[in-house]
Amino acid sequence: MNRIITIGREFGSGGREFGRRLSEELGFAYYDQEIISEIARRTSLSEQYVRAIEEHLPMFSFPIHIGRSFYSSVNPTFDQTMIVYQEQARIIAEMAEKSDCVIVGRCADFVLKAYQPFRIFVYADMESKIRRCREKGPEEEKLGDKELKQQILAVDKKRARYYEYYTGHFWGDKLNFDLCINTTRMVVKEIVPAIAKLF
């Protein structure tokens, strides 16, 4: 069986950089945005659309009561959201079958539970996440601390709701991971070699 590492991460914690650097250190395949491109190719949806709905909960249609019968209203948004998630799960499983790999986000730890992946969660305190977002963000953006904090909290809230909806587990719960890494006082590229030794 291939060695599989999944990375869950808080926004601004450096989790994506950690996953990429770890894959390079180990010589493993790395999957993140590539999953979006493959979903778009297989479903004929645009990458922009896939990205927009990827980490959002499906919108349910409520039954319409007419007399003594119930009829579900048609909800194409719900259908497309479920199609994207199901295709994403298939793609992640295929990637895990191909070779040793690092997969970032997208409930990969849950989707691949039968493959027994090594599950890592990366987090940091708010001050550190704000600083990292400012360093990585476009020069022209220049958001204040308050705006960046709101953005970080909003993204993490969406990730938590998405993860909890599809897995039934709490996002970021240490019991769902094999290793939790606090990057608050760390430089990501400096900790990667030490973590790579585990593999």
C-alpha positions in Angstrom: 0.0 0.0 0.0 1.2 3.5 -0.8 2.2 5.9 1.9 -0.4 8.7 2.1 -0.2 11.9 4.1 -3.2 14.1 4.5 -3.0 17.7 5.6 -5.8 19.6 7.3 -5.0 23.2 8.1 -6.3 26.5 9.4 -6.3 29.3 7.0 -3.0 31.3 7.3 -1.3 28.5 9.3 1.1 27.6 6.5 -0.4 24.2 6.0 -0.4 24.3 2.2 3.3 25.4 2.2 4.0 22.6 4.8 2.3 20.0 2.6 4.2 21.1 -0.6 7.6 21.2 1.2 7.0 17.9 2.8 6.1 16.2 -0.5 9.3 17.7 -2.0 11.4 16.5 0.9 10.0 13.0 0.6 9.7 12.8 -3.1 6.0 12.1 -2.9 3.4 13.3 -5.3 1.6 16.5 -4.1 -2.1 17.2 -4.7 -4.0 20.4 -3.9 -5.3 22.7 -6.7 -4.7 19.8 -9.1 -7.8 18.2 -7.7 -9.9 21.2 -8.8 -8.6 21.0 -12.3 -9.4 17.3 -12.6 -12.9 17.8 -11.2 -13.5 20.5 -13.7 -12.3 18.3 -16.5 -14.5 15.4 -15.6 -17.7 17.3 -14.9 -17.4 20.0 -17.6 -17.8 22.7 -14.9 -15.4 25.6 -14.9 -12.5 25.6 -12.4 -13.8 28.9 -11.0 -17.2 27.4 -10.4 -15.8 24.3 -8.8 -13.6 26.4 -6.5 -16.6 28.6 -5.5 -18.7 25.6 -4.4 -16.0 23.3 -3.2 -15.9 24.2 0.5 -19.5 25.1 0.9 -22.4 23.1 2.3 -24.9 21.8 -0.3 -28.1 23.8 -0.4 -31.1 21.6 0.4 -34.4 21.8 -1.3 -37.4 21.8 1.1 -40.4 19.6 0.3 -43.5 21.5 -0.9 -46.7 20.3 0.7 -49.6 19.9 -1.7 -52.7 18.2 -0.3 -51.6 14.9 1.2 -48.5 14.5 -0.9 -44.9 15.8 -0.6 -42.9 16.8 -3.7 -39.3 17.9 -3.5 -38.5 21.1 -5.4 -35.7 20.7 -7.9 -32.4 22.2 -6.7 -29.7 22.1 -9.3 -27.2 23.8 -7.0 -27.5 20.9 -4.5 -27.1 18.3 -7.2 -24.0 20.0 -8.6 -22.5 20.3 -5.1 -23.0 16.6 -4.5 -21.6 15.7 -7.9 -18.4 17.8 -7.2 -18.0 16.1 -3.8 -18.5 12.6 -5.1 -16.1 13.2 -8.0 -13.6 14.8 -5.7 -13.7 11.6 -3.5 -13.2 9.4 -6.5 -10.2 11.5 -7.7 -8.6 11.5 -4.2 -8.9 7.7 -4.0 -7.3 7.3 -7.5 -4.4 9.6 -6.5 -3.8 7.5 -3.4 -3.8 4.3 -5.6 -1.2 5.8 -8.0 1.8 6.5 -5.7 3.0 7.8 -2.3 1.4 11.2 -1.9 0.6 14.3 0.2 -3.0 15.5 -0.2 -4.1 18.9 1.2 -7.6 19.5 2.5 -10.8 18.2 0.9 -11.7 15.7 3.7 -8.9 13.5 2.4 -8.3 12.0 5.8 -11.9 10.8 5.9 -12.2 9.8 2.3 -9.1 7.7 2.5 -9.6 6.2 5.9 -9.5 2.7 4.5 -6.0 3.4 3.2 -4.9 4.4 6.8 -3.2 7.7 5.8 -1.0 9.6 8.2 -3.2 12.5 9.2 -1.7 15.9 10.0 -3.4 19.1 11.1 -1.6 22.4 11.0 -2.7 25.4 13.1 -1.4 28.6 14.6 -2.5 31.5 16.8 -4.4 34.4 15.2 -1.5 36.9 15.3 0.7 34.4 13.4 -1.9 33.7 10.8 -2.5 37.4 10.2 1.2 38.0 9.8 1.5 35.0 7.4 -1.5 36.2 5.3 0.0 39.7 5.0 3.3 38.3 3.8 1.7 36.0 1.3 -1.1 38.3 0.1 -0.9 40.6 -2.9 0.9 43.9 -2.3 -2.1 46.0 -3.4 -4.5 44.3 -1.0 -3.2 45.8 2.2 -6.0 44.7 4.5 -5.9 45.8 8.2 -5.6 43.4 11.0 -9.4 43.5 11.7 -10.2 42.7 8.1 -7.7 39.9 7.9 -8.9 38.4 11.1 -12.5 38.4 9.7 -11.3 36.8 6.5 -9.4 34.1 8.4 -12.4 33.3 10.7 -14.8 33.2 7.7 -12.6 30.7 5.7 -12.1 28.5 8.8 -15.8 28.5 9.6 -16.6 27.4 6.0 -14.0 24.6 6.2 -15.3 23.4 9.6 -18.9 23.3 8.4 -17.9 21.5 5.2 -15.8 18.9 7.0 -18.3 18.3 9.7 -21.2 17.9 7.2 -19.4 15.3 5.1 -17.5 13.4 7.8 -19.6 13.7 10.9 -16.5 14.7 12.8 -15.4 18.0 14.3 -12.9 19.8 12.1 -9.5 20.2 13.9 -10.4 17.7 16.6 -7.0 16.2 17.7 -8.7 12.7 18.0 -9.1 12.7 14.2 -5.4 13.3 13.5 -2.1 11.5 14.1 0.0 14.7 14.4 -1.1 18.3 15.2 1.5 21.0 14.4 1.4 24.5 15.8 3.3 26.8 13.4 2.9 29.9 15.7 6.6 30.3 16.5 8.0 28.2 13.7 9.4 28.7 10.2 7.6 26.0 8.0 10.6 25.2 5.9 12.7 24.6 9.0 10.4 22.0 10.6 9.8 20.0 7.5 13.0 17.9 7.5 12.3 16.8 11.1 8.7 15.7 10.3 9.9 14.0 7.1 12.1 11.7 9.3 8.9 10.1 10.5 8.4 8.6 7.1 
